[in-house]
Amino acid sequence: MGIFKKRVNEFPTDYTCMRAIREGGAETRLSMLLMGFGNIVHKQFLKGLLYLAAEAAYLVFMAVSGIGFVRMLGSLGTVPQQEIWDEASQVYLYTKGDQSVLILLYGVATLLLTALMICAWRGALRSAYKAECLAKEGKHINTFREDLKTLLHENLHRLLMTPPVTFIFLFTVLPLIFMICMAFTNYSKIGNHLMLFDWVGLENFKALFDSGSILGSTFWSVLAWTLVWAFFATFSNYIFGMILSLMINRKETKAKGFWRFCFVLSCAVPMFVSLLIMKTMLQPNGAVNVLLRNLGWIAQDASLPFFTDPTWARITVIVVNIWVGVPYTLLQLTGVLQNIPAELYEASKVDGANAFQIFFKITLPYMLYVTTPYLIVTFTGNVNNFNVIYLLSGGDPVTNLSSTAGSTDLLVTWLYKLTIDKQYYNVGSVIGIMTFIILAVGALFTYRNSKSYKEEGGF
């Protein structure tokens, strides 16, 4: 079965743009040029004027600024900022030059606005055609007030979905497209391309995938560690949380609430506080190393290399993540265990099943069935787990001085260093795209192989 199926419209309509173009009257076809004209002809004056005003505002914007923004997208600016010595004031003055960032942002915003205008144009054309068809059939054509009333009944979904869709376009779609476009430029501190930069095509992707270069070797190393980290951080928390929840939920366990409280207590402390405390404790002169020296387990002048040795540092962040994350898994799985029907366990015991058979045939399948979405979200979160890595190890240790990443850096922490510290925005954008692709493919693969996907018959 393919990933995507052809969707059938459950609520077909006769008022489509294609039918309006082929079968519509003169007023409907004129609505292709003058939005709202067909509505005005059929006495929907206010509705038609609103469509016409939207078209006029768009055309004025495009004539004044929009066309210029789109035209400058090809070059991203050509006039550099110049430094001129003012003899009278004895200071340097800077002339105003082109800013490629603003040109790219305004250009992308103009293109998105054009796409939204096309959607509005299609809506105006369908509305004009609907008014024409209702007039020919002698049916009632809604007034503007009646159209507003429909927003509280059959068109309630449009009223409720318009604000979130608007914010999604402004704060998600626009920044996402802007970031994707930036990946195809040389916007970086290298060559002083922070004010003016150019399109470079796939050069950034080639440099990132070239394992022979410093950037490429760093990328493949960080990518491998990111996947290893995400795997162990996800399933170690899940396995230890499962063991704890099974032990606490046994009938023989006394004071279940007390034990849950002990493990969940760490959730009450902000995670960044816990991580900073652990970082302090694991320093060469921290509480852990001092205690080990006092016990005589290590020499007085020695310390365990929790954050100075690459292998130790990676094991340390995984172990600390287990301590931080297990309580959340414990809460999730405790709820799942309490919802497994007791009759299943009783029937299995009557049939002679032992503890291992009960666990692998009843408990584990039920837990995996319910918690598969949780595992997907957890894996995604661990790939982007900025807090644990940055607050605990800071990505250190750095074993290669020519590299921009440390041994425990994930793609997300490396992305932060490249953009905030190094100002390599173009490479950071490429890494952001690659991180998104990895997350999307991983989530899709995990879900397609889950029991929930197979029972739903795919999508």
C-alpha positions in Angstrom: 0.0 0.0 0.0 1.4 3.4 -0.9 2.1 6.1 1.6 -0.4 8.5 0.0 -3.9 7.7 -1.2 -6.0 9.8 -3.5 -8.5 11.6 -1.3 -12.1 11.7 -2.3 -14.0 14.9 -1.6 -16.9 13.9 0.7 -18.7 17.2 0.1 -18.4 18.0 -3.6 -19.5 21.4 -4.8 -20.7 22.7 -8.2 -19.1 26.1 -7.6 -15.6 25.5 -8.8 -13.1 27.8 -10.5 -13.0 25.7 -13.6 -16.7 25.6 -14.0 -16.9 29.3 -13.4 -14.4 29.9 -16.2 -16.1 27.5 -18.6 -19.8 28.1 -17.8 -19.9 31.4 -16.1 -21.6 34.5 -17.5 -20.0 37.7 -18.4 -20.2 39.1 -14.9 -18.5 36.0 -13.5 -15.7 36.1 -16.1 -15.2 39.8 -15.5 -14.7 38.8 -11.8 -11.4 37.3 -12.9 -10.2 40.9 -13.6 -12.3 42.8 -11.1 -12.7 40.8 -8.0 -16.2 41.1 -6.6 -17.8 42.4 -9.8 -20.1 39.4 -10.1 -21.2 39.8 -6.4 -22.0 43.5 -7.0 -24.1 42.7 -10.1 -26.1 40.2 -8.0 -26.7 42.8 -5.3 -24.0 41.5 -2.8 -22.6 45.0 -2.7 -20.6 45.0 0.5 -19.1 41.6 -0.2 -18.1 42.6 -3.7 -16.6 45.9 -2.5 -14.5 44.1 0.0 -13.1 41.8 -2.7 -12.5 44.8 -4.9 -10.8 46.7 -2.1 -8.5 43.7 -1.4 -7.5 43.6 -5.0 -6.9 47.3 -5.2 -4.8 47.2 -2.0 -2.7 44.4 -3.4 -2.2 46.1 -6.8 -1.2 49.4 -5.1 1.3 47.5 -2.8 2.8 45.7 -5.8 3.1 48.9 -7.8 4.7 50.8 -4.9 7.0 48.2 -3.4 6.1 44.6 -4.1 7.5 44.4 -7.7 10.7 46.0 -6.5 11.1 43.4 -3.7 10.5 40.5 -6.1 12.8 42.0 -8.8 15.7 42.4 -6.3 15.4 38.8 -5.2 17.5 37.8 -8.2 20.5 39.9 -7.1 19.8 40.3 -3.3 21.2 43.9 -3.6 24.2 45.4 -5.3 25.0 48.7 -3.5 27.4 48.1 -0.6 27.6 50.2 2.5 30.4 52.7 2.2 32.6 54.3 4.9 33.3 58.1 4.3 35.5 60.3 6.4 33.8 63.5 7.6 36.6 66.0 7.9 34.5 68.5 9.8 33.3 66.1 12.5 36.5 64.0 12.4 34.4 60.8 12.3 33.6 58.1 9.8 30.1 58.2 8.3 28.4 55.3 6.7 26.2 55.5 3.6 23.1 53.5 3.5 23.6 50.4 1.3 21.5 47.4 0.3 20.7 44.9 3.1 20.4 41.4 1.5 18.6 40.1 4.6 15.8 42.6 4.3 15.6 42.1 0.6 15.2 38.3 1.0 12.7 38.7 3.8 10.5 41.2 2.0 10.8 39.3 -1.3 9.6 36.0 0.4 6.9 37.9 2.2 5.7 39.4 -1.1 5.6 36.0 -2.8 3.6 34.5 0.2 1.2 37.5 0.0 0.8 36.8 -3.7 -0.1 33.2 -3.0 -2.7 34.3 -0.4 -4.1 36.8 -3.0 -4.4 33.9 -5.5 -6.5 32.0 -2.9 -8.6 35.1 -2.3 -9.0 35.5 -6.1 -10.3 31.9 -6.4 -12.7 32.5 -3.5 -14.0 35.6 -5.2 -14.5 33.8 -8.5 -16.4 30.9 -6.9 -18.5 33.4 -4.9 -19.4 35.2 -8.1 -20.3 32.0 -9.9 -22.4 30.8 -7.0 -24.4 34.0 -6.9 -24.9 33.7 -10.7 -26.2 30.1 -10.4 -28.5 30.9 -7.5 -29.9 33.9 -9.5 -30.6 31.7 -12.6 -32.3 29.1 -10.4 -34.4 31.8 -8.7 -33.0 31.0 -5.3 -32.2 33.3 -2.4 -28.8 35.0 -2.5 -27.4 35.7 1.0 -26.9 39.3 2.1 -23.6 40.3 3.8 -25.3 40.0 7.2 -26.6 36.5 6.4 -23.1 35.5 5.3 -21.8 36.7 8.6 -24.4 34.6 10.4 -23.2 31.5 8.6 -19.8 32.0 10.3 -21.5 30.8 13.5 -23.2 27.8 11.9 -22.2 26.0 8.7 -19.0 28.1 8.2 -17.9 28.0 11.9 -14.8 26.2 10.9 -13.7 29.1 8.7 -14.2 31.6 11.6 -12.2 29.4 14.0 -9.4 28.4 11.6 -8.6 31.8 10.1 -6.7 33.2 13.1 -4.5 30.1 13.7 -3.8 29.8 10.0 -2.8 33.4 9.8 -0.4 33.1 12.7 1.0 29.9 11.1 1.8 31.7 7.9 3.3 34.7 9.7 5.4 32.9 12.4 6.0 29.4 10.8 5.7 29.3 7.1 7.4 32.7 6.4 10.4 32.0 8.7 10.7 28.5 7.3 10.8 29.5 3.7 13.2 32.4 4.7 15.5 29.9 6.3 15.4 27.5 3.4 16.3 30.3 1.0 19.2 31.3 3.2 20.7 27.9 2.7 21.3 28.7 -0.9 23.2 31.9 -0.2 26.7 32.8 1.1 25.3 34.7 4.1 28.1 34.3 6.6 30.9 36.1 8.3 33.3 34.5 5.8 34.2 37.1 3.2 32.2 39.8 5.1 28.9 38.6 3.6 26.8 39.8 6.4 25.4 42.9 4.7 25.5 41.9 1.0 25.4 38.2 0.0 24.6 36.3 -3.2 22.9 33.1 -4.3 25.4 30.2 -4.5 23.0 27.4 -5.4 23.9 24.0 -3.9 27.5 25.0 -2.9 26.6 24.9 0.8 25.1 21.4 0.5 28.2 20.2 -1.4 30.5 21.5 1.3 28.5 19.9 4.0 28.4 16.5 2.3 32.1 16.5 1.4 33.6 14.2 4.0 37.1 15.3 2.9 36.6 18.9 4.2 36.6 20.0 7.8 33.0 21.1 7.6 31.9 17.8 6.0 33.8 15.6 8.4 32.3 17.5 11.3 28.8 17.2 10.0 29.0 13.4 9.6 30.6 13.0 13.0 27.9 15.2 14.7 25.2 13.4 12.7 26.4 10.0 13.8 26.5 11.1 17.5 23.1 12.7 17.2 21.5 9.5 16.1 23.4 7.4 18.7 22.4 9.9 21.4 18.7 10.0 20.3 18.5 6.2 20.3 20.1 5.6 23.7 18.4 8.7 25.3 15.0 7.5 24.1 15.1 3.8 24.8 17.2 3.9 27.9 14.6 6.2 29.5 11.8 4.0 28.2 13.4 0.7 29.5 14.3 2.1 32.9 11.0 3.8 33.3 9.2 0.6 32.3 11.2 -1.4 34.9 10.4 1.1 37.7 6.7 1.3 36.8 6.5 -2.5 36.8 8.2 -2.8 40.1 6.1 -0.1 41.7 2.8 -1.4 40.3 3.3 -4.9 41.6 0.8 -6.1 44.2 3.6 -7.0 46.6 5.0 -3.4 46.6 4.1 -1.4 49.7 3.5 2.4 49.8 3.3 2.8 46.0 2.4 6.5 46.3 5.6 7.1 48.3 7.9 5.5 45.7 6.2 7.4 42.9 6.6 10.6 44.8 10.4 9.9 45.3 11.0 9.5 41.6 8.7 12.2 40.4 10.0 14.8 42.9 12.8 15.7 40.4 10.1 16.9 38.0 9.3 19.7 40.4 12.8 21.2 40.0 13.3 23.1 36.8 15.5 21.0 34.4 18.1 23.7 33.8 18.7 24.0 37.6 19.2 20.2 37.9 21.6 20.1 34.9 23.7 23.1 36.1 24.0 21.4 39.6 25.0 18.2 38.0 27.6 20.0 35.8 29.1 21.6 38.9 29.2 18.3 40.8 31.0 16.5 38.0 33.7 19.1 37.5 37.4 18.0 38.2 37.1 19.7 41.7 33.4 19.0 42.0 31.6 17.1 44.7 31.8 13.7 43.0 35.6 13.8 42.4 36.2 15.2 45.9 34.1 12.4 47.4 36.0 9.7 45.4 39.3 11.2 46.6 38.2 11.2 50.2 37.1 7.6 49.9 40.5 6.7 48.4 39.1 5.3 45.2 41.1 7.7 43.1 44.4 9.5 43.7 44.5 12.8 45.5 45.7 14.6 42.3 43.4 12.7 40.0 39.9 13.2 38.8 37.5 11.3 36.6 37.3 13.0 33.1 33.5 13.4 33.0 33.7 16.3 30.5 37.3 16.2 29.3 37.4 12.8 27.6 35.0 12.3 24.6 33.9 8.8 25.6 33.4 9.7 29.2 31.5 12.9 28.2 29.1 11.0 26.0 28.4 8.4 28.6 27.9 11.1 31.2 25.3 13.0 29.2 23.4 9.8 28.5 23.4 8.8 32.2 22.4 12.2 33.4 19.6 12.3 30.8 18.3 9.0 32.2 18.2 10.5 35.7 16.3 13.6 34.3 13.9 11.7 31.9 13.0 8.5 33.7 10.4 10.2 36.0 8.4 11.4 33.0 8.4 7.9 31.5 7.4 6.5 34.8 4.3 8.7 34.9 3.4 7.8 31.3 3.8 4.0 31.8 2.1 3.9 35.2 -1.1 5.2 33.6 -0.8 2.6 30.8 -0.3 -0.2 33.3 -3.3 0.8 35.4 -5.5 0.7 32.3 -4.6 -2.9 31.2 -7.7 -5.1 32.0 -7.0 -7.3 35.0 -9.1 -10.1 33.2 -6.3 -10.6 30.7 -3.8 -11.4 33.5 -6.3 -13.7 35.3 -7.1 -15.6 32.1 -3.4 -16.0 31.2 -2.6 -17.4 34.7 -5.5 -19.8 34.4 -4.0 -21.0 31.0 -0.7 -21.6 32.8 1.4 -18.6 31.5 4.4 -17.7 33.5 5.6 -14.2 34.3 7.8 -13.8 31.2 5.0 -15.0 28.8 2.6 -12.6 30.5 5.0 -9.7 30.0 5.9 -10.4 26.4 2.4 -11.4 25.3 0.2 -8.9 27.2 2.1 -6.1 29.0 4.7 -5.2 26.5 2.5 -5.2 23.4 -0.1 -3.2 25.2 2.4 -0.6 26.3 4.1 -0.3 22.9 0.7 0.1 21.2 -0.3 2.9 23.5 3.1 4.6 23.8 4.3 4.5 20.1 3.3 8.2 19.5 5.1 9.0 22.8 8.3 7.3 21.6 8.2 9.2 18.3 7.8 12.5 20.1 10.6 11.5 22.6 13.0 10.5 19.8 12.2 13.8 18.0 12.8 15.7 21.2 16.1 14.0 21.9 17.4 14.8 18.4 16.7 18.5 19.3 17.5 18.1 23.0 19.4 21.4 23.3 19.0 21.8 27.1 20.7 18.6 28.3 23.8 19.0 26.0 24.3 22.7 26.1 23.7 23.2 29.9 25.6 20.0 30.9 28.6 19.7 28.7 28.3 22.7 26.3 29.2 20.3 23.5 32.7 19.8 24.9 35.3 18.4 24.8 36.7 19.9 21.6 39.3 17.5 20.3 39.9 19.2 16.9 40.7 22.9 17.2 39.9 23.4 13.5 36.4 22.0 14.0 33.4 24.2 15.1 31.8 21.3 17.1 32.7 19.4 20.2 32.5 15.7 20.9 29.0 15.9 22.5 27.5 18.5 20.2 24.2 17.5 18.6 23.1 19.0 15.3 20.9 21.5 17.2 23.7 22.7 19.5 26.2 22.8 16.6 23.6 24.9 14.7 23.4 27.3 17.6 27.2 27.7 17.7 27.4 28.2 13.9 24.7 30.9 13.9 25.1 32.7 17.2 28.8 32.3 17.9 30.4 32.0 14.4 27.7 33.8 12.3 27.7 31.1 9.6 24.1 31.5 8.8 24.1 29.8 5.4 25.6 26.6 6.8 23.3 26.8 9.8 20.3 26.9 7.5 21.5 23.8 5.7 21.9 21.9 9.0 18.4 23.1 10.0 17.0 21.6 6.8 18.9 18.3 7.3 17.7 18.1 10.9 14.1 18.5 9.7 14.5 15.8 7.0 16.0 13.4 9.6 13.2 14.0 12.0 10.5 13.7 9.3 12.0 10.4 7.9 12.6 9.0 11.4 9.1 9.7 12.6 7.5 8.4 9.4 9.6 5.2 9.4 8.8 4.6 13.1 5.1 5.2 12.6 4.8 3.1 9.4 6.3 0.1 11.3 4.1 0.5 14.3 1.0 -1.5 15.1 -1.2 1.6 15.1 -0.3 2.3 11.4 -0.9 -1.3 10.3 -4.3 -1.4 12.0 -5.3 2.0 10.5 -4.4 0.7 7.0 -1.8 3.4 6.3 -2.5 6.9 5.2 
